[in-house]
Amino acid sequence: MTVTALIPFKPVNPKSRLSGVMSQAEREAFARAMLDDVVAAVLAAGCRPLILSTTPYRYPGAETRVDGSGLNESLNAILPTLPGATLIIMSDLPLVRPEIITRMLTTSATISIVPGRGGGTNAIYLKNPARFRADYYAGSFLKHLKVAEEFGVTVEVIDSFRLHTDVDEEGDLAEILIHGRGKSREYLVSLGFALDAECGRVKAERGRKST
């Protein structure tokens, strides 16, 4: 049976911490570009994308369900209804490649999980989604390990730079310009973002030539 890739997505006014360098319309377009990259990767890995949107949204070639009740509430409502193995993957992972998704899907454990920065959970594969409870925010990686322990299922933690790198703040944009290959990088370049290495640490700045 095909694995469902469940992708939470906020189409309206996303990524508020990028407000200093992008307008709301630009942030919404950027969020869609990152979603495009994630959908492309899960499709290439043989998954069926299912977008869980906070507001009505249509995505060509993918089913979308709407639930604005909150991330944990919406995930925990939908997980028991899914027909089989499920991958929960965030929509702000523009560096993701199908190979790492395949690596998650081929785990011998009941669950495979990729932690994000600051103790978050960027992707989690569930062979039996009914035997899991999502508990995002405030150190969700450790909380999800605890949930797995409570359900008595095995877990494999997978270390992946490309899935570890989510995009929330201005400092994250440089990673896309350096390592990105998809729509997210194209969109940043179209806005005039380029790399600046003059101050030692490489960062992305808008409206300058790359150095």
N, C-alpha and C positions, 0 to 999 in steps of 0.2 A: 504494500500500500504506500502511496506517495506521502511523504512527510509534509505536514502543514507548517509553513513558516509564518508565524503570527507576528505582525509588525505594528506595534503601537505608533500612532502618528497624530501630531497636532498641526492641522493645516492653517489655523488662524492665529496670528501673532505669536509665532514660535520664537525660541532662542532670544529672549529679551536681553540677555547679557551681551548680545552683539549689536545692541541699539546704538552704540557709539560710532559704529562704522557702517551700518546698514539701516535703511529705512524699513518700516514694517513690510512694505510690498517686496523689498529685496530679501528680507529675512524669510518671507513666505516662499519666494521663488528658490532661495537657497535650500530651504528645508525640503522642497519638492525634488531638487537636484540630488540631495543626499539620499532621499527615498528611492529615486531612480537607480542609484548605484547599489543600494541594498537589494532592491527587487531583482536587478540584473544578476547579482551574485547568487541569490537563492534559487533563481530559475536555472542558472548554469549548474548548480549543484543538484538539480532534479527535484526541488521542493515546489510546493504549491503556495504562492504568496496569498496571505489573507491579511488585509490592512484593517487594523482596529483603530478607527478614527474618533477623535473627540467631537467632531461636528460632521454633518453630511459632506461627503467627498467621493468623487468618482476617479478611479484609476484604470486606464485602458488595460484589459487583459488580466485584471486581478479583482477578486471579490473584496468588497469593503463592507464592514459592519460598523455601526455608529453606537458609541456608548460614552457619554460624557461624565460618567459618575466618578471618575478617578482611576488611576492606573491599576492599583491593586484590585479595586472592586470590579472593574471591567474584565481584567484578566481572569480573576477567580470565578466570574460568572460564565465566561466562555470556555475555559479549559475543560470542564467536565462534559461539554457538548461535542467536543471534537472527536472524530472517528478513530484516531490512532496517534502515532508518534508525532510530537509537535516540537518545533524550534521556536522559542521566543527570542526575537532579535530586535534591538532598538533601531530606529530609523536614522540615527545620526552617526552612522559608522561608515563614512564614505571611503575608507581604505579597505573595506572587506573584500576578500577574494573567495571564489567558490572552493578553492582547495582547503581553506581552514574550516569552511562549513562542512565539507565532506569529512574532514578529520573529526569534527564533533559528532557527525551522524554515525561514524563507524566505531564509536566507543564500545568497549565491552561492558561498561558500567550501565546502570539504569538511567543515570543522569550524567551529562557532561556540561561543564559550566566554564565560561570565560569571564574572569573578573575585570572590572573597569577601574579607572583611577579613583582614588579616594574611597575604596571599599564598595563600589557599585557592582552591578551585574549587567554586563553588556549583551550577553547571549547565553541561553540555557536550553539544552536539548533534553526533552522528556520522552522516554519510551512509553510511559503511561501517564498522560497529563492529569488524569483523574486522581492520581496519587501524588499530588503536589499542591502547594498553596503559595502563591506569589506574595512576596513581602518586600516591595521595593522601597527605596529611600533610606537614608540614615544607616549606611553600612549593610546594604542588602546582600552582599556576597556572603558575609558571615551568617546572616539570618537564613539565607537559602541553604547553606550547609546544615544549619540546625533543623530546618524543615525536613531535609532529606533524612537526617538522623531520626527524627520523630516518626517518619513513615517507614523507616527500616530499609531504605534503598541505598545502593552503592552510588558513589559519585567519583567522576574523574575531573580534576581541575586542569584545564588546558591553558597554557601560556601562549598568547598570540598578540604581537604588537599591533597587527592590523585590526583586531577586534577590541583590543585594549584602548585604542585611540578613538574616543568619542569627541564630538565637537560641541562645546558650550560657550567658550570665551574667545576673545580676539587672539590670544596666544596660541590657540589650537589651529588657526587657519594656516600657519606656516607648514604644518605637517601635510596638509592637503596639497599645497604647492610643491612640496618636496617629493612626496610619495604617491600622490593621487594619479589616477589614470582616466577617471570617468567624468561624469557630468558635473560633479561638484567642483572639480578643478577648473573645468571649462567655464563654469559660471563665475567663479572668483576672478579668473583672468578677464572675463568680459566686463567685470565691474572695475577693472583697473588695479587689482591687487597684484603685487609682485614681492619677491623676497628682498629683504634688506639685511645685509650681514655687516654693516659698518660698525655696529656697536658690540661686536663679538658674537652674541647669541643671535642666530638667524630668526627673523620675525617677518610677518606679512604686513605690508603697508599698502594703503590704497593711494593710487595716483602718482607712482614713481616707477622708474625703470629698475629691473632686477639688478642686484649687484653681486 
